[in-house]
Amino acid sequence: MSDYGIEDSESEEPDEVVEGDTDPDEESTPIVSYDVSSFGSDPEVEGIVSRLRRGSIKIPEFQRDYVWRLPEASRFIESLLLGLPVPGIFLAVEPNTGKQLVIDGQQRLKTLLFFYDGYFDPKPNEQRRRVFSLSKVQPAYEGKTYKTLDEESRNKLDTAIIHATTVKQSSPPEDDTSLYHIFERLNCGGRKLYDQEMRIAVYHGSLIDELKNINTYINWRNIFGKPSKRLKDQELILRFFALFENRASYSRPMSEFLNKYALKNQNAPQNKLEYLANIFSDCLDVLATIYLTNHRLATI
């Protein structure tokens, strides 16, 4: 229950069920035809790690936590050292930056980065970090770190190949939302990703940052309740922004309307976002005042 007597939308439901999602009559996929090209490449491991460090290959922040245990991660590294084939990765080109977004393969890529950096699954502000020493592998590699591998083994790992498939939308130029739909389809297995989770990955920028910021506003938290694990609260704020600016041009489905707004305003100027956030917070303040006034009158 929120402070204003509104039942929390997720308090009684499992994580996958969120009340108030897209209306049933809005769930149909819009009829849009895309021209999407794809190409394969075979980058070397050392090059992949270098690009991860530079940020030219990016792992979406919402993607599931790193779940591999040390033996699983070690066997992946061992496979590369032995010259065995490993599953490929799937990337998509961001329209505005040209950087590559990881759609499938983040466990493998994080494992590589951890091994090269020397620490297994390090956490921010962690005082003690676990050294990434290979475990439960062949005796020649048991207990080895990247630095303690012999030169021949390091060179073999550096030059090992991981196949990458990269996709990029060519048209339509006015509706560059195919990346969202590609992400949705490739991540249909396992835990279902909700619309706003995918938007954070695909359209991350100043708009997404502002949604996160205003989502902490005290009167919004009092009205909505506890933060949504599936980002429903942030999606509602996005709806407010989009309908406030573009309600005259709204067309179903709502999800696609929000996708187009998020794409167009992905890196909106800060003064515009502050203006929208101020309007949103002012509305919340009015609602809070009305509620408190009515609550006082009811207790008299």
Solvent accessible surface area in square Angstrom, and as a share of the most:
residue,aa,sasa,rsa
1,M,147,0.66
2,S,10,0.06
3,D,106,0.55
4,Y,26,0.10
5,G,49,0.47
6,I,85,0.43
7,E,107,0.48
8,D,17,0.09
9,S,24,0.16
10,E,19,0.09
11,S,44,0.28
12,E,137,0.61
13,E,66,0.30
14,P,84,0.53
15,D,48,0.25
16,E,83,0.37
17,V,70,0.40
18,V,11,0.06
19,E,99,0.44
20,G,58,0.56
21,D,48,0.25
22,T,23,0.13
23,D,76,0.39
24,P,119,0.75
25,D,84,0.43
26,E,15,0.07
27,E,119,0.53
28,S,81,0.52
29,T,82,0.48
30,P,34,0.22
31,I,182,0.92
32,V,47,0.27
33,S,100,0.65
34,Y,61,0.23
35,D,79,0.41
36,V,57,0.33
37,S,56,0.36
38,S,73,0.47
39,F,109,0.45
40,G,48,0.46
41,S,45,0.29
42,D,83,0.43
43,P,32,0.20
44,E,79,0.35
45,V,0,0.00
46,E,89,0.40
47,G,33,0.32
48,I,0,0.00
49,V,2,0.01
50,S,42,0.27
51,R,67,0.25
52,L,19,0.09
53,R,134,0.49
54,R,159,0.58
55,G,22,0.21
56,S,27,0.18
57,I,4,0.02
58,K,51,0.22
59,I,44,0.22
60,P,9,0.05
61,E,122,0.55
62,F,31,0.13
63,Q,27,0.12
64,R,148,0.54
65,D,116,0.60
66,Y,23,0.09
67,V,76,0.44
68,W,59,0.21
69,R,162,0.59
70,L,17,0.08
71,P,36,0.23
72,E,70,0.31
73,A,0,0.00
74,S,0,0.00
75,R,146,0.53
76,F,15,0.06
77,I,0,0.00
78,E,13,0.06
79,S,27,0.17
80,L,5,0.03
81,L,1,0.01
82,L,64,0.32
83,G,54,0.52
84,L,95,0.47
85,P,127,0.80
86,V,27,0.15
87,P,90,0.56
88,G,31,0.30
89,I,6,0.03
90,F,51,0.21
91,L,4,0.02
92,A,1,0.00
93,V,23,0.13
94,E,4,0.02
95,P,60,0.38
96,N,89,0.46
97,T,75,0.44
98,G,49,0.47
99,K,81,0.34
100,Q,20,0.09
101,L,1,0.01
102,V,0,0.00
103,I,2,0.01
104,D,67,0.35
105,G,6,0.06
106,Q,8,0.04
107,Q,11,0.05
108,R,33,0.12
109,L,0,0.00
110,K,50,0.21
111,T,0,0.00
112,L,0,0.00
113,L,40,0.20
114,F,21,0.09
115,F,0,0.00
116,Y,20,0.08
117,D,71,0.37
118,G,19,0.18
119,Y,68,0.26
120,F,20,0.08
121,D,32,0.17
122,P,48,0.30
123,K,106,0.45
124,P,121,0.76
125,N,157,0.80
126,E,72,0.32
127,Q,181,0.81
128,R,214,0.78
129,R,124,0.45
130,R,139,0.51
131,V,79,0.46
132,F,0,0.00
133,S,35,0.23
134,L,2,0.01
135,S,25,0.16
136,K,148,0.63
137,V,20,0.12
138,Q,87,0.39
139,P,127,0.80
140,A,72,0.56
141,Y,30,0.11
142,E,84,0.38
143,G,43,0.41
144,K,69,0.29
145,T,21,0.12
146,Y,40,0.15
147,K,173,0.73
148,T,80,0.47
149,L,5,0.03
150,D,85,0.44
151,E,119,0.53
152,E,139,0.63
153,S,12,0.08
154,R,68,0.25
155,N,78,0.40
156,K,94,0.40
157,L,0,0.00
158,D,15,0.08
159,T,73,0.42
160,A,16,0.13
161,I,84,0.43
162,I,1,0.00
163,H,85,0.38
164,A,2,0.02
165,T,38,0.22
166,T,1,0.01
167,V,10,0.06
168,K,107,0.45
169,Q,28,0.12
170,S,72,0.46
171,S,39,0.25
172,P,23,0.15
173,P,118,0.74
174,E,141,0.63
175,D,12,0.06
176,D,31,0.16
177,T,1,0.00
178,S,3,0.02
179,L,11,0.05
180,Y,6,0.02
181,H,21,0.09
182,I,33,0.17
183,F,0,0.00
184,E,68,0.31
185,R,133,0.49
186,L,75,0.37
187,N,32,0.16
188,C,109,0.65
189,G,55,0.53
190,G,82,0.78
191,R,104,0.38
192,K,123,0.52
193,L,23,0.12
194,Y,31,0.12
195,D,31,0.16
196,Q,3,0.01
197,E,7,0.03
198,M,4,0.02
199,R,0,0.00
200,I,6,0.03
201,A,1,0.01
202,V,5,0.03
203,Y,4,0.01
204,H,49,0.22
205,G,17,0.16
206,S,28,0.18
207,L,1,0.00
208,I,1,0.01
209,D,86,0.45
210,E,13,0.06
211,L,0,0.00
212,K,61,0.26
213,N,95,0.49
214,I,15,0.07
215,N,14,0.07
216,T,97,0.56
217,Y,65,0.25
218,I,114,0.58
219,N,24,0.12
220,W,21,0.08
221,R,41,0.15
222,N,22,0.11
223,I,24,0.12
224,F,22,0.09
225,G,7,0.06
226,K,99,0.42
227,P,85,0.54
228,S,9,0.06
229,K,148,0.63
230,R,4,0.01
231,L,30,0.15
232,K,8,0.04
233,D,1,0.01
234,Q,16,0.07
235,E,10,0.05
236,L,57,0.28
237,I,0,0.00
238,L,0,0.00
239,R,47,0.17
240,F,54,0.22
241,F,0,0.00
242,A,0,0.00
243,L,58,0.29
244,F,75,0.31
245,E,70,0.31
246,N,42,0.21
247,R,159,0.58
248,A,108,0.84
249,S,79,0.51
250,Y,67,0.25
251,S,72,0.46
252,R,149,0.54
253,P,9,0.06
254,M,17,0.07
255,S,22,0.14
256,E,6,0.03
257,F,21,0.09
258,L,1,0.00
259,N,0,0.00
260,K,94,0.40
261,Y,6,0.02
262,A,0,0.00
263,L,32,0.16
264,K,162,0.68
265,N,7,0.04
266,Q,11,0.05
267,N,94,0.48
268,A,10,0.07
269,P,83,0.52
270,Q,94,0.42
271,N,110,0.56
272,K,60,0.25
273,L,1,0.00
274,E,87,0.39
275,Y,125,0.48
276,L,1,0.00
277,A,7,0.06
278,N,88,0.45
279,I,35,0.18
280,F,10,0.04
281,S,13,0.08
282,D,83,0.43
283,C,55,0.33
284,L,6,0.03
285,D,50,0.26
286,V,87,0.50
287,L,95,0.48
288,A,6,0.04
289,T,83,0.48
290,I,89,0.45
291,Y,75,0.29
292,L,71,0.35
293,T,60,0.35
294,N,83,0.43
295,H,96,0.43
296,R,149,0.54
297,L,110,0.55
298,A,85,0.66
299,T,97,0.56
300,I,170,0.86
